[in-house]
């Protein structure tokens, strides 16, 4: 009986010369590194370059990336649904909404908070604005409004200005909550603090005070409701007004028939009487009536 | 002699280059098996690498990172018989060892037992010009040795200075720095057939390897299996291989004699094959499994089946007792040992102070061999195993691998050879300018 096991006869266990050489080549460290690192790196670089030489591939890739970015941005986690405006009066709130011009809901990535803030601060009624996106998709806008301090009458119209002289609103657009003192004349908004100080001094005048008028960009006139003008000097205006008020206390000068009190030269206060008063004064002084009114210099 | 210098120095340069690279293979070409070890040299001491009397490449620590053994093909009596077959066997073992080491090997050191080694003891004597012995004096005294007629087609394999004597003092290992008048040297010269070297070179070259050294198998087997005091006091190492039994005598840590008996384990196998009429592979299996040289009464009762499948029932069902097997093996082993005895006697081994004999090699694993050998060779016989080296697999630790391990040790700790010393100045060729140019071209 022949053996059931097949003898492996005729097969040479020795490697052929080429097997041997290939294995030796494969065991060469440089060749190994070249094949394991260099070849994949080259293939990768070549493939990438080849891919990017085609313009369509590049645009497709860029669009794909942008699509992914858009999908992430449009996720509900990043969506802004509400805008909460704090610290603004209803009129200003409407102004703010109009100025921001956001159509919510919108992705928080699309909202440029700095740009919006600049746009809000540019509004006249707003002193400062603080925008932040809070969790839950709320755009929180905290607004510091300008508080109108004065009514400023100019040739163009009557407007409200705040304590720093900034324009707040036109008087027709916005009715102030409390009665505000009034100023007039060009350049009055430059020196609001002076005006406010003068108003504080003129407190005792009460309702008789109509307002202040800036004259020649350098000094103030106080105008009373009787048409009396108190012309204050450039410097020491408050002291001059105090002096007038003291005179009023003692001699009730403001209640008299006076057209103008000129304090521009503090050492020489001058009073201009009304024509009737002037006539009466002449009559008193001369003892006879003088029917002709005084012409020329009306100063006494 | 200049040609010898050049070829040996070229091999030495290759060996040093391999050491620098850190990977070197050693290949033991035997008649029965071929084994390859891949060595990794981790640290080389640059200070010891200087040329001169000192160790050639420094005391280098090495580690075996790849080992493989394969059946030898095309080798008979320790010399290459069929070039293509041997080349295939070398490829097989080198490839497997490389695969285990995971590194490519370019340089290989080869040992083989055959090619009829012949030992010569030479001596040379010079008068020192200056009182002190210098490197140049050592080279001069080596050159002063009168080379006997080596015969047609023979090549020097080893030429090692064994002993230096200065005036009346002898037994010097290193005479440099000593003061004296007459310096003489004893040198051991081992020659083999040049054709064997050329065939081997061709084989190695066909395997894309570079030959970085050549060593005689008995010499390297002695290095690995003799312990240090045996090498110092004097001992013989008998490497019983498959096709040859080679012997080397060591004294003062130098080999002073080497020879080869062209009989080995394969002859025992062929005796069994012929005597019991079984195939060689079965004979080999029975020899390794049941073989022995001293029969006892127990062996009569141990029956070995000689199974085969020829179809002849009587032929296929034969049995043989172990005593009969021993009866076939013993005469051949005795013959080998007798021949070894004759060679040792011829070498004057019985005049040596120490009569230690170490049996190693694959055939020394026959049970009872030490008892038989002590009857023939003398009392002080022991079985030797190679030195343990780092990283050697368990399967290659046996006595069959003593020459492979010895070759690794030889690569790591080479002994001074003649060509490790500078050529004396008076032997330089006249056109030294040409030599200088050549030196520049070789080194840069």
Interface residues (C-beta under 8 A of the other chain):
Chain A: X1 X2 X3 X12 X13 X14 X15 X17 X19 X20 X21 X23 X24 X27 X28 X29
Chain B: X70 X73 X88 X89 X91 X92 X94 X95 X98 X99 X102 X103 X104 X206 X207 X208 X309 X311
